[in-house]
Every structure is written in C-alpha cells, then in structure tokens.
Amino acid sequence: MDLITNLSIGFGVAVTPINLLYAFIGCLLGTLIGVLPGVGPVATIAMLLPATYALPPVSALIMLAGIYYGAQYGGSTTAILVNLPGESSSVVTVIDGYQMARQGRAGPALAAAGLGSFFAGCVGTLILAAFAAPLTEVAFKFGPAEYFSLMVLGLIGAVVLASGSLVKAVAMIVLGLLLGLVGTDVNSGVARYSFDIPELTDGIGFIVIAMGVFGYGEIIQNLSKAAEDREVFTSKVTGLMPTKEDFRNMVPAVLRGTALGSALGILPGGGALLSAFAAYTIEKKTSLRPGEVPFGKGNIRGVAAPESANNAGSQTSFIPLLTLGIPPNAVMALMVGAMTIHNIQPGPQVMTSNPQLFWGLIASMWVGNLMLVILNLPLIGMWIKLLTVPYRWLFPAIVLFCAIGVYSTNNNTWDVWMVAIFGVIGYVFIKLGCEPAPLLLGFILGPMMEENLRRALLLSRGDWSVFVTRPLSAGLLAAALLLLIVVLLPSIKAKREDVFQEED
C-alpha cells in the first residue's frame, strides 16, 4: 500500500506542466544525442550540468534522467540505419539491425527496438520503485566502514564488468582515484598534488574530466574517421509494424533481455553496456526456430534482446544511486554531481528528507518512456534527415557549446584549457583501447572512499580491524574478494573476453 501512496506522490510531481516539459526536453535531447554518433549521454549531461543551475532540483534531475534513457533509445536508430552505434550499448544492435535495414526491414527493426525498450523501461522502473524503500532501510544501517567496503566492492565490480583488458580497467580506476586526490586535504587543509598551481588547490572539476575525456575525446576520434564510412538509408522507412512471426520470435527475447538487464543494471560498472552484450550472447546460444534467419544475417531477436536489456539496465542503475548514494556507472556519477550542485546529499536520506524529488524522479521515468515511443517511431523520418548532416558542420557547434558550458561553471578560462588537455588524453585512451568510464567512477568514488576510510579509523581509534569485525562491512569485503577470485579464474577470464568480442 505504501508503494501506491509513494507513486501517487511521484506522479503528482511528474505530471505538473513544468516537469512534463523538462521530461520532454530530456527525452528529445537524449534521442538526438543517441542518433548523432560520437556524442554520448555522459558528454551531454556534462555539457548541460551548468544549464541546470537555474532549474528547480526535481526538474533538473528529471531532464538529466531523460537524456540518459533517451540516448539508449536513440542509439538504436543510428545502429540500424547507418551501421554506427550512436551509443556504446548499441554496439550489439548493429550486428543484426543493420542487416535487417539492408533487407528492406528497417521498419520492423526500429519497432522491435522501440517496443522492447518501452517494455523493459517500464519493468525496470517498476523494480526501482519496489526495491527503493526496502534498500533505503538497509542503507540507514551503514556506517563509514560499511560505505568504504561498499565502494571497494563497487570499484572491483567496475573493473570486472568493464569491457576489454582487466589490466587497462584497473589502470583507469587507479588513475581516477589519483586525480580525485588532487586538491586540498580535508583534514589538514594542506594542498596535495597541486604543483603550486593555484587553480588546482580546489581540485579538478568532474565536469572538466567528463567533458574532456568523453566529449572532446569522442569528437577527435570521429574526426579521424573518413566521412565515406557512413551509408545512410535516406529513403522513407515503411511498414513499421513487425509481422506475427516477428512478434513470436521477439516476445521471448524481450522478456529474457528485460530480466537480464534489470539484474545487471544494479551492478557497478556500466550495467546497460554489459546487459546488451550478455543478452545478445544468450540469444545466440538459444536454438533457432525452423526457418528463422541466422544471427548476424538480420535476426529480429538480435535487435529486441540487447535493446530491451540496455534500457532495463539503464533504469535499474538508479537503484544504488538513489538508495545508497553510490554511482554504479559514469552517467550516475554525473547524477551525483547534479544532486551536489543542488545541495542534495545522495543517499538513503533523500527518500525521507525529499520524497517529492525521490518519487517524482521515479514516476517521471514512466512518463519519459511513453514520450520516447511517441518521439522515436512516428518521427523516424526526421532522425534520418538529421543523420545526413555532415559531421564537419556538427563538431564546431559541439566544441563551442562544451567550452561555453565549462567556462560558465566557474567563469574561469583555466577550465577550458583543462578540457582541451583531457580531450587529447581521452583520444589517447580510445587509441590505446582503454575504456574511460572506470576513470570517472574512480574519480567520483575516490574522495568519498578516503573520507569514509578516515572517518571509520577515527571512530575506531586507528584500529583497522573495524572493517572485518562489523558484519555488514566484512560481508561486502568478502563479496569483493570473491568477485576478484572468480574473474581471475582462467575459464571465467576466457569467457569474459568472448562476451566482449561479440562486437567484432
């Protein structure tokens, strides 16, 4: 009964004209970003953070959340029509979606992606609403030792679930932790790693790193590709409705993808991306029906399952953020920043101290998912036209917008130069095959880990055993150790690499 009362509070907030407007703006921008290759949700949310200063906190978070799950939708459009994943979690959709488009079945492919995403988004939001209250109760039992252990588990999870090399993922986490140490020591007030540069005594802004590594880094990477690589289906997409046979194949795949995405989204380390890869792998291992198209040749299950999984994963990744205040991926790390900007301390107290914000955000996700179906399927012609705009016209506008956004946060040209430096670093990461998401996660969690470590040691008078004598903390550290041992087993390591090879 509590859940219905809470959701009625949430819908009361979410369906006010101003919040509906910001949900629509978020969904529209998210779709736009997903459609345009090379501008991901991390870069966009980082760009738009300064613009949310003037907004009410609820409206700001509703808009940013809309951008996140909107980008998951929009990415499938580019993947199917242009053979380019507009968003990292759409990498797998390319394999069968593009083949369907080449066979004149772009309509059913887009409908499968849209309807699968809508269903998965609704289920993911329902899980978020159902589990939020009980998890918040658990979170109130957390002390500094438990929070530190949870963050250790989070970082190890991010390493394990990051695509590509384990060594590179560890390196990215460590670099993020080190960058998080730059600034002034909280306890002693002494400047650390500032190299006598006054601007560094306040630390490096996470907007600067996010926009540089994800925004400018992706732009440089896109400029290095030849424009001829794009093959756009500019002809009108007809026959959006999948056939009965398509529905028969699609429905089980959507259900499997939704269940997998909902579970993996809660885990730290980019649930939406991992969910899409894992869902596609499971579909490939599920036997084909008689007369069904093979995978890689335009199988509708290869579109429906990963798209459902990445959308369910993007919704349930809000669970650790809203209940524990721990961001499970790079986008959620930016949401922590957005909350901090509006003087909201992420964590279990948000539900009790600000129920309108908490439940309003959750209710807005249902509204947003409905908006996305309306935005994506009927307006597909508009998105195709947008894809024909040459990238050389788009990137100067993106660069300028980034620079204005960064400058406006502190009115400081130093930040603009820092973004440019991190842009080059981001491009180097891409060339080296390093996934930059763990870096942002390490950067956000580093200072929080240090603060909780110090607090726990102060309360225990320097006794390190506090981390293993408290049952909850010991359990979290044991889970982290188990995760590390499991992933280092040769058979698991080989399987993990196979899952992430699917994009080739």
Buried (B, 14 or more C-beta within 10 A) or exposed (E): EEEEEBBEBBBEBBBBEEBBEBBBBBBBBBBBBBBBBBBBBBBBBBBBBBEBEEBBBBBBBBBBBBBBBBBBBBBBBBBBBBBBBBBBBBBBBBBBBBBBBBEEBBBBBBBBBBBBBBBBBBBBBBBBBEBBBEBBEEBEEBBBBBBBBBBBBBBBBBBBBBBBBBEBBBBBBBBBBBBBBBBBEEEEEEBEEBEEEEBBBBBBBBBBBBBBBBBBBBBBBBEEEEEEEBEBBEEEBEEBEBEEEBBEBBBBBBBBBBBBBBBBBBBBBBBBBBBBBBBBBBBBEEEBEEEBBEBEEBBBBBBBBBBBBBBBBBBBBBBBBBBBBBBBBBBBBBBBBBBEBBEBEBBBBBBEEBBBBBBBBBBBBBBBBBBBBEBBBEEBEEBBEBBEEEBEEBBEEBBEBBBEBBBBBBEBEBBBEBBBEBBBBBBEBBEEEBBBBBBBBBBBBBBBBBBBBBBBBEEBEEEEEBBBEBEBBBBBBEBBEEBBEEBEEEEEEEEBEEBBEBBE
